[in-house]
Each structure stands twice: as C-alpha cells, then as structure tokens.
Amino acid sequence: MQKIHKILIGIAFSPNLKPNLFEAFRIANLFNAELIGVHVGEKTTKKETDLNKIISEADTLNKPLKTIWQQGEPVAVILETAALQNIDLLILGALQKENLLKYYVGSIARKITRKAPCSILLMIKPSVEKKQCNHIVVNGLKDDRTEETIRTSIHFSKHLLCKKMTIVEEINQSELQVRINDDKSLRKATIAKERLKNREDQRVNTILKDISCADISIKTQSIFGTRGYSIGHYAKIKRADLLVMNAPTKVNILDRIFPHDIEYILSELPTDVLIVK
C-alpha cells in the first residue's frame, strides 16, 4: 500500500486553475501531505497575484504550500520535479501550453505515465465545492502489480470516505475458445464464462482476504472485452467518481502502434483516473 507524504500539482493558468487547486488542497489535507505546485513557464507579478488570490480562498493547508517556477518543456519539467522532490502522487488537471489557447491532458499524460516515478491522478472534473466520492472502480487484472493497486485503492477510499468499490476483472473474449453457432455451443459458452468468472473472483478474493476493508462495500465484476477499453466504458456507464488502474509497463514499438490497457483510458478519460505506480 502506498503512503502519500508529498503531492505535486502542475499549475497552469487555465480556467480550471481554481478548481484544480481547491481539489489538490483538499486531497493534501486528507492525507496530511505536503503540497508542491510547479508552474512551467515565466514567473510574472500577475501570475503570482492571481495564484495568491486563489490560495487565500482555498482551505488552509495542514502544511505550507511550496511553489516552483521553472521554464522548459512541460513533460520534462514535471518529471524532473517529481523525481527531485520525491513525490508520491502527481496531480494533473487541464494543462495549457504557455502562450497557446490549447488545453491538453491526454497527450501529456501518455508521456508522463510512461516515465513518472510516482502515482498519477488525472482530474477531468475538478470542483471548487467539495464533492463526495461515492464509487471507485479498480482494475482487477491478473498482474503482479494488481494487489498493490487494490491496496492503494482501499487506502484512498478510506481517506476519501468512499464506501463503495467495484473491482473489475477484464477477461479477453479469446479465453472462451468457443464458437457459438447453435444452442449447444451457446450453453457451452455460458458454462465457460461462469468458470472464468469464478476463477477471477476467487483470485481477487484471495487478495482481499488479507486487506482490512470492513467499512467499504466491495464487489467484483467480470467483463469480457478489450482490456482497458472495457473497464473505461464500465466506469463511465456506472458514473464512477474515480477509476484506478495499474501503471503501464515499459512500452515497445508495437505498443505505440496498437493501443492497449491505459492507452484506451487516456484517449478519452471516462472520469478522474488514478494510475498506481
């Protein structure tokens, strides 16, 4: 389970700056963590004034805010700052390229998630007013990193006072190995699906039995489909407040050509997304 001691937020002077900061302040206080803000671009008196005004209206931080101003390429600066400051959680909202009226999360998130030394929270719906987190969806992939992701999700759930969690087990349709062309093959496919679901449920329940989660209602849900796309669609239709995913593995040239796992999520964020390193 990952502990959150230091949080980094990218500060972009976009229309979402105020809600992004308000959310970051609340999260920092929930974890009693130090919050560091980094702005990639020129430091000006107007920017300082605008930033201080928003800070004065936000919740008082348990620990003082540290602000870093640095010019350079956004991805490089954010990654370097995260490493130098020993960041546990990086928060990214709507980032804006300096002097350009173009906002982007997906493209910058792709680059950062591949190289970031810490977990990443991507916010697509930050709010000035506090909103309750009611439902967290977590990937339950058969992967060495999944247990850590589930433990971290429960840790977040407790701090966010979220009482409902769904662990989604994505099963590739190819695992069925049954071609449906009549009633007999349909029954065979139905039995095969149940066996696969039971197998996945048993695997996840084995992980959960050693984790303290008494105050959270946790259910498992098996989905047959394309990994990454299926869980993103599920989180969207269930109106989840947070989707938690494993960080991507090291990419190769084929991963850049054929999207997989997290690439589907980043191409169209279904909700706020936590990527666990």
GIVENJO-V145035 format. One record per residue. N is the residue number from 1. RES is the residue in three letters. OMEGA is omega in whole degrees, 0 to 359 (none if undefined). Layout:
n=N res=RES omega=OMEGA
n=N res=RES omega=OMEGA
This chain:
n=1 res=MET omega=182
n=2 res=GLN omega=175
n=3 res=LYS omega=182
n=4 res=ILE omega=179
n=5 res=HIS omega=182
n=6 res=LYS omega=182
n=7 res=ILE omega=177
n=8 res=LEU omega=174
n=9 res=ILE omega=174
n=10 res=GLY omega=181
n=11 res=ILE omega=176
n=12 res=ALA omega=183
n=13 res=PHE omega=180
n=14 res=SER omega=177
n=15 res=PRO omega=181
n=16 res=ASN omega=184
n=17 res=LEU omega=183
n=18 res=LYS omega=179
n=19 res=PRO omega=178
n=20 res=ASN omega=181
n=21 res=LEU omega=179
n=22 res=PHE omega=178
n=23 res=GLU omega=181
n=24 res=ALA omega=178
n=25 res=PHE omega=181
n=26 res=ARG omega=181
n=27 res=ILE omega=179
n=28 res=ALA omega=180
n=29 res=ASN omega=178
n=30 res=LEU omega=180
n=31 res=PHE omega=184
n=32 res=ASN omega=185
n=33 res=ALA omega=174
n=34 res=GLU omega=180
n=35 res=LEU omega=178
n=36 res=ILE omega=178
n=37 res=GLY omega=177
n=38 res=VAL omega=175
n=39 res=HIS omega=179
n=40 res=VAL omega=182
n=41 res=GLY omega=184
n=42 res=GLU omega=175
n=43 res=LYS omega=180
n=44 res=THR omega=179
n=45 res=THR omega=180
n=46 res=LYS omega=180
n=47 res=LYS omega=179
n=48 res=GLU omega=180
n=49 res=THR omega=180
n=50 res=ASP omega=181
n=51 res=LEU omega=180
n=52 res=ASN omega=179
n=53 res=LYS omega=179
n=54 res=ILE omega=180
n=55 res=ILE omega=181
n=56 res=SER omega=182
n=57 res=GLU omega=183
n=58 res=ALA omega=175
n=59 res=ASP omega=176
n=60 res=THR omega=180
n=61 res=LEU omega=175
n=62 res=ASN omega=179
n=63 res=LYS omega=185
n=64 res=PRO omega=177
n=65 res=LEU omega=174
n=66 res=LYS omega=182
n=67 res=THR omega=179
n=68 res=ILE omega=177
n=69 res=TRP omega=182
n=70 res=GLN omega=177
n=71 res=GLN omega=179
n=72 res=GLY omega=180
n=73 res=GLU omega=189
n=74 res=PRO omega=183
n=75 res=VAL omega=182
n=76 res=ALA omega=182
n=77 res=VAL omega=181
n=78 res=ILE omega=179
n=79 res=LEU omega=180
n=80 res=GLU omega=180
n=81 res=THR omega=179
n=82 res=ALA omega=181
n=83 res=ALA omega=183
n=84 res=LEU omega=183
n=85 res=GLN omega=181
n=86 res=ASN omega=185
n=87 res=ILE omega=177
n=88 res=ASP omega=182
n=89 res=LEU omega=177
n=90 res=LEU omega=179
n=91 res=ILE omega=178
n=92 res=LEU omega=174
n=93 res=GLY omega=178
n=94 res=ALA omega=181
n=95 res=LEU omega=181
n=96 res=GLN omega=174
n=97 res=LYS omega=181
n=98 res=GLU omega=177
n=99 res=ASN omega=178
n=100 res=LEU omega=179
n=101 res=LEU omega=181
n=102 res=LYS omega=180
n=103 res=TYR omega=182
n=104 res=TYR omega=173
n=105 res=VAL omega=185
n=106 res=GLY omega=185
n=107 res=SER omega=181
n=108 res=ILE omega=180
n=109 res=ALA omega=178
n=110 res=ARG omega=183
n=111 res=LYS omega=184
n=112 res=ILE omega=183
n=113 res=THR omega=179
n=114 res=ARG omega=189
n=115 res=LYS omega=185
n=116 res=ALA omega=180
n=117 res=PRO omega=186
n=118 res=CYS omega=175
n=119 res=SER omega=185
n=120 res=ILE omega=174
n=121 res=LEU omega=178
n=122 res=LEU omega=183
n=123 res=MET omega=177
n=124 res=ILE omega=181
n=125 res=LYS omega=178
n=126 res=PRO omega=183
n=127 res=SER omega=174
n=128 res=VAL omega=177
n=129 res=GLU omega=180
n=130 res=LYS omega=177
n=131 res=LYS omega=181
n=132 res=GLN omega=173
n=133 res=CYS omega=186
n=134 res=ASN omega=185
n=135 res=HIS omega=177
n=136 res=ILE omega=176
n=137 res=VAL omega=185
n=138 res=VAL omega=176
n=139 res=ASN omega=179
n=140 res=GLY omega=183
n=141 res=LEU omega=172
n=142 res=LYS omega=187
n=143 res=ASP omega=181
n=144 res=ASP omega=184
n=145 res=ARG omega=188
n=146 res=THR omega=179
n=147 res=GLU omega=178
n=148 res=GLU omega=179
n=149 res=THR omega=179
n=150 res=ILE omega=179
n=151 res=ARG omega=179
n=152 res=THR omega=179
n=153 res=SER omega=179
n=154 res=ILE omega=176
n=155 res=HIS omega=178
n=156 res=PHE omega=182
n=157 res=SER omega=180
n=158 res=LYS omega=180
n=159 res=HIS omega=180
n=160 res=LEU omega=182
n=161 res=LEU omega=177
n=162 res=CYS omega=186
n=163 res=LYS omega=185
n=164 res=LYS omega=179
n=165 res=MET omega=175
n=166 res=THR omega=177
n=167 res=ILE omega=186
n=168 res=VAL omega=178
n=169 res=GLU omega=179
n=170 res=GLU omega=181
n=171 res=ILE omega=180
n=172 res=ASN omega=182
n=173 res=GLN omega=183
n=174 res=SER omega=180
n=175 res=GLU omega=180
n=176 res=LEU omega=179
n=177 res=GLN omega=178
n=178 res=VAL omega=176
n=179 res=ARG omega=184
n=180 res=ILE omega=177
n=181 res=ASN omega=175
n=182 res=ASP omega=183
n=183 res=ASP omega=181
n=184 res=LYS omega=180
n=185 res=SER omega=177
n=186 res=LEU omega=178
n=187 res=ARG omega=179
n=188 res=LYS omega=179
n=189 res=ALA omega=180
n=190 res=THR omega=178
n=191 res=ILE omega=180
n=192 res=ALA omega=178
n=193 res=LYS omega=180
n=194 res=GLU omega=178
n=195 res=ARG omega=179
n=196 res=LEU omega=178
n=197 res=LYS omega=179
n=198 res=ASN omega=178
n=199 res=ARG omega=181
n=200 res=GLU omega=178
n=201 res=ASP omega=181
n=202 res=GLN omega=179
n=203 res=ARG omega=181
n=204 res=VAL omega=180
n=205 res=ASN omega=176
n=206 res=THR omega=177
n=207 res=ILE omega=186
n=208 res=LEU omega=186
n=209 res=LYS omega=180
n=210 res=ASP omega=182
n=211 res=ILE omega=178
n=212 res=SER omega=182
n=213 res=CYS omega=186
n=214 res=ALA omega=185
n=215 res=ASP omega=184
n=216 res=ILE omega=175
n=217 res=SER omega=184
n=218 res=ILE omega=175
n=219 res=LYS omega=177
n=220 res=THR omega=181
n=221 res=GLN omega=177
n=222 res=SER omega=179
n=223 res=ILE omega=176
n=224 res=PHE omega=180
n=225 res=GLY omega=182
n=226 res=THR omega=182
n=227 res=ARG omega=181
n=228 res=GLY omega=179
n=229 res=TYR omega=185
n=230 res=SER omega=182
n=231 res=ILE omega=177
n=232 res=GLY omega=178
n=233 res=HIS omega=179
n=234 res=TYR omega=180
n=235 res=ALA omega=181
n=236 res=LYS omega=184
n=237 res=ILE omega=178
n=238 res=LYS omega=180
n=239 res=ARG omega=178
n=240 res=ALA omega=179
n=241 res=ASP omega=181
n=242 res=LEU omega=175
n=243 res=LEU omega=182
n=244 res=VAL omega=184
n=245 res=MET omega=169
n=246 res=ASN omega=173
n=247 res=ALA omega=180
n=248 res=PRO omega=174
n=249 res=THR omega=179
n=250 res=LYS omega=185
n=251 res=VAL omega=172
n=252 res=ASN omega=186
n=253 res=ILE omega=180
n=254 res=LEU omega=179
n=255 res=ASP omega=180
n=256 res=ARG omega=181
n=257 res=ILE omega=181
n=258 res=PHE omega=182
n=259 res=PRO omega=180
n=260 res=HIS omega=173
n=261 res=ASP omega=187
n=262 res=ILE omega=181
n=263 res=GLU omega=178
n=264 res=TYR omega=180
n=265 res=ILE omega=184
n=266 res=LEU omega=181
n=267 res=SER omega=177
n=268 res=GLU omega=184
n=269 res=LEU omega=183
n=270 res=PRO omega=180
n=271 res=THR omega=172
n=272 res=ASP omega=185
n=273 res=VAL omega=174
n=274 res=LEU omega=179
n=275 res=ILE omega=188
n=276 res=VAL omega=176
n=277 res=LYS omega=none
